[in-house]
Amino acid sequence: MFDPFSRKIDYLRISVTDRCNLRCRYCMPEEGVRPMSHDDILSFEEIAAFTRIAVGIGITKVRLTGGEPLVRRGVVSLVAQLALIEGISDLAMTTNGLLLAEYAASLREAGLMRINVSLDTVDRDRFREITRRDELEAVLAGIAEARRVGFPVKINTVIERSPEEPDAAAVAVWAAAEGLPIRFIRQMDLAHGQFYGVIGGTGGDCAHCNRIRLLADGKVKPCLFSDLGFSVRELGAEEAIRRAIAAKPEKGTCNTNGGFYNIGG
């Protein structure tokens, strides 16, 4: 599948929930946000059916995101369903790691291939300040357990401007000592269209963007920085995918009807 600018679209990011068990200051208010209604959220069967169609027309790489994907009850069963789809060469998840110690072994057994863990600091006080939760040890334990059961783990670190900031630099030192790759993601502003390339990764590079996004409510988005979304339930999976790809912009503009907590970054 190619978009109007000859970019090959083969990467699907799936937001399985808009809920999260942290309250990171750059992502959502302390009281949280009003969650989607249960009826609006796609079932695992709907997600799996959509993914089978997407893979059938060219998707090869799938990543599960949120919100926080591990807070959705039964998410391991979704992983198992997706892992059975022939044609997926890379099945990954981005998580905050808080529940990873509990789920790592089951996720590995279900067929998940890789994990990215969001970690913005290795200082307990700063972690509590950034996330409004005193859970650094749980995240570190989750990373350790994921590695123990055989997952390749990559660290995602949000920065304000530079990887040289004290928290980011400390995470980089820790990651190097642990032998873990790290990428730095600068804070972005959806509504004002402020976004940047990921340092150490491929995100934010519009000229080579190869992804579409399925939101928890069944909208297929052509771009993170776009208000457009095409309903799977209204159009059917293939039509929603094809319309999203046809509407994929040359570069991001702005998104005034969503947030990182429900799009998945």
N, C-alpha and C positions, 0 to 999 in steps of 0.2 A: 504494500500500500504506500502510495506517495501522495504528499500534500501538494497544493498549488505551487510550491517553491522547490519541488523535486527532492524534498527530504523524505527519506524512507521511514515510515512510522511502524516501529516494531516493539514498542515498549508501552506497557499498560500499568498504570499505578491505580490501585484500588483502595479507596478509603472505606473501611468496613464499619466505622462508627465515627460520630462526632464527639464522643465522650472521652474524657481523660481523667486520670487520677493524680495529675500534677496541675499546678496553676502558674505556669511560667509567665513572668511579667510581660514578656514581649509577645505572648500568644493569646492570653485571655485574662479577664478580670478575676479577682480573688474569689468572688462568689460564683464563678463559672458563667456559663451561658445557657440559654434555654435550649434544651436538647431537642432533636427531631423527635416527632412522635413515632411510636413503634410501627404504626401502619405505613409510614412513609419510607422506612428503611428497608432496603432489599433483603430478602431472605438469603441464606447461604445457597439454596438451590437456584435462586435467580442469579446470584453472582457467578456460580459455577457454569450455569447455562450460557450466560453472557460471555464468560471467558472462553468457553469452548468455541463459540462463534468467532470471537476476536482472534483466537489462535488459528482458526480455519481460514481466515482471510489475511494473515500475515503477522500477528503478534507472536513474539518468541520469548519476551522477557516480561515477567510479572512481579510487581512489588506490592505487598500489603502495608497500608498505612492507616492512620486514623485522622483525628483523635489519636488515642492510644489503642492499637488493635487488640492487645491482650486483655482489655477490659470487656470486650464483647464475649459473652458467654458462648462456649462451644467453638471458638475460633480454630482450635486444633482440627476439628472435623472439616472445616472449610479448607484448611491447608491440605488435608488428606484428599479431598475431592479435586482440588486443583492439581495436586501432584500426579494424579492419574491421567491428566490431559496430555495426550501425545502431541509434541511440538513445542512444549515449554522447555527452553534450554536453561532458564535461570529463574528460580522462584525464591524470592527474598522477602524480608520484612524489615521495616524501620520501627523501632520501639524505644520507649524511654527507659526500658530495662527494669522497671520497678517490680514487675511480676515474672521476670525472666527466669529467675532461679526455680520457680515453681513449674514453668512450662517448657523450659529448654529441651529436656529429654523427650517429651511428648511431641514437640514441634519437629525435632530431628527425626524421630521415628515416623512421623506423618509424611515426611518428604520435603520439608523446608530446606533450602540449600545454603542460604547466607543470611546474616543478620547485621543491620546497622543499629548502633545504640547511640542515642542522643546524650551527650555529657558535656556540659558547659564549664564545669569546674570540678576540681578534686578536693576542694576545701569545704568542710562540712557546714560552716557558718554561711559561706557564700552560696552553697547549694540551697540551703534553707531560705536564703534571701531571694534567690532567683526563682525557685520553684514553689515557694511558700509551703514546702513540706520538708521534714527532717528525714530524708530517705536516701542519703548518699550511700550508706552501707548496703542497703538493699540493691541498689543499682550495681555497685561494684560486685556484689555477690552474684547477681544475675549474669554479668559479663563473665565472671570466672566459671560459672556453671555452663554457660553456652560454649565456652572454649573446651571445657572438660568433656562435653558430649560430642565434640568434633566440629562445631560450627566455625567457619571463617567469620571473624567479627571485624567490623570497621566502626570507627568512632566518628560521630558527627558533632561538631562544636560550633555553636552560634557565637558570633562576634559582633561587636558594634561597628568596628572599622578595620581592625588589624589583628592578625594572628599573634602579634607581639604584645597584645594586652595581657596583663598579669594572669588572669584566669585561663585564657587560651594557651598562653605559653606554658603554664603549669600542666595543663592537660596534655600538651604536646610532649613534654618531658616524661610524664607518666606513661603515655602511649608508647613512646620510643622504648622505655624500659621494659614494657610488657610485650613489645614486638607487634604492636597493633597499628595498622594504617589509620590515618586521621585526615578528615577534610574539614575545612572551615567554611561556614555559611554565614554570610553577612546578613544582619537584620534587614528585612525588606518591608516595604509599605505597599500593600496591595492596592489600596484606594488611590494612591498617588502615583502608582506605576514606577516605584523605585525598586529596582532589582539589580543584582550583581552576579557575576560568574562565581561558581563555587570553587574555592581554592583547594586543589587536590581532587576535584571531581568534574563532572560534565554539566551539572545543572546551571541554568542561567545563560547558556550559550545558544542564543536563538538561532544562529545560522546553522547549527547542527542538531537542533532539537528533534528527537525521535519519539516523543511520547504523547499519549492522551491519558485522560484521567476519568475513572468512574467514581462518582461520589456515592456516599452511602444511600442517598435518596434516589439513585438511579439516573442522575444526570451525567452525560458524557461531556467532559470539557475538553476543548481543543488546546487550551493554554491556561496555565495558572493565572496569568495576568490578563484575563478576559472575562467579561460578564456572560459570555455565551455558554449554554449548556443544552443538551439534547436528550430528551427523556426516553429511556429504554422502555418504560411501560407504555408510553404513548406511541412510539415509533417502531418498536421492536429493536433488538440488539444491532443487527446488521445495518439498518437504516440510520440509527443513531450514531454508530461508528462512522459510517461513510459521510454523514453530514458534518460531524465534528472534524474529520480530517479535511473535508473540502473547505471548512470555515477556519482552518488553522491560520492565524495571522503570520506575517513575515517576522514580526517581533512582538513581544508583549506590550500591552498598553496599560490598562488598569482593571481592577476587579472591585466593584463596589457592592457586590451582593454575597460575598463569602469571606471566610477567614482561614488562616492556616490551620486552625483547630478542626475544621471540617473538610478541608481540601487535601490535607496531607503533605503540603510543602513540596 
